[in-house]
Amino acid sequence: MTEYTIIIHPAEEGGYWVEVPTLPGCYSQGESIDEAMRNIKEAIELHIEGLMEDHEPVPVENDLIIGRIEVTQIEA
């Protein structure tokens, strides 16, 4: 079993969209966080399947660290 870090964003039109930083181009969405999580799991599986069919390497996540940092807004 392989795990991938996902980032869940609130969508402007409602619901959520999800990205997988280690798998560029792998995105999904859902009306709730639970739905978005189910959908991104399926998207990851299909993305990996497509890479394998195309004989492309499947990226493996190596301790991806996601953090937050506060910066002072510079006014022009």
Stockholm file with secondary structure:
# STOCKHOLM 1.0

chainA/1-76         MTEYTIIIHPAEEGGYWVEVPTLPGCYSQGESIDEAMRNIKEAIELHIEGLMEDHEPVPVENDLIIGRIEVTQIEA
#=GR chainA/1-76 SS CCCCCCEEEECTTSSEEEECTTSTTCEEEESSHHHHHHHHHHHHHHHHHHHHHTTCCCCCCCCCCCCCCCCCCCCC
#=GC SS_cons        CCCCCCEEEECTTSSEEEECTTSTTCEEEESSHHHHHHHHHHHHHHHHHHHHHTTCCCCCCCCCCCCCCCCCCCCC
//
